């Protein structure tokens, strides 16, 4: 699992970006990718998370996004 920090999250579009610890690129994610976030609780900029990176023709995106405690 990769670790990083959420840099932004748009509550209207339910999408955001994560900056991995070892890279300067920002990886997009969406609400469906969140794991163990309580219902109704949105991720916040600055939240530390672990996640997996998947890719395809549309580019890279984060999946299995879990808040680190």
N, C-alpha and C positions, 0 to 999 in steps of 0.2 A: 504494500500500500504506500502511496505517495502522501506526504504531508505538506500542508500549506496554510495560507490565510485567505479568508474571504475578503476581497477588496471592494466588492459592491454587490447589492441585491436590490432588484426592482420588484416591489411587492405587487404592482399592477400587472406586470408581465410575467411574474414568478420566475425570473431568470437572473443570473448573476455571474460573477467571475471569481476564480480562485487563482492566487499567485502561488505556485509551488515553491517550496523552500530552496530547491536547487536550480531554479530557472527563473528568468525574468518574464517569460511569456505568461499571459493570463489565459486560463482554461475556462470556457463557459460551462455552466450547469443549469439545470432547471429544477423546479420543485419536486418533480417525480424522482429525481436522483437522490433526494435526502433520505437518510436512514436514521431512525431513532430521534428525530426532531419531534417534540410534542405537537399534536394537532393544533393549528392556530398560532404556533410560535414560528416566526420567520427568522432565518439566519441574519446575522448582523455583520457589517464590515468589522474586521478585527477578530472574528471567531476563528479559532484554530481548528482545522479539520484534517481528517485522513480521507483519501479517495482513490479511486482507480481511474486510469485514463484509457478511453477507447477512441477509436477513430474509424473513419470511412471516407467516402467521397466528399462529404460535407466538412471534413476536418476533424480536429480533436474535440472531445468533450469529457467532462468529469462525471463519473457514476459512483454509486455506493458512497455518497458523501456523509461522513459521520463526524459529529462534533467531538473534539478531544477534550478530556477533562483533566 
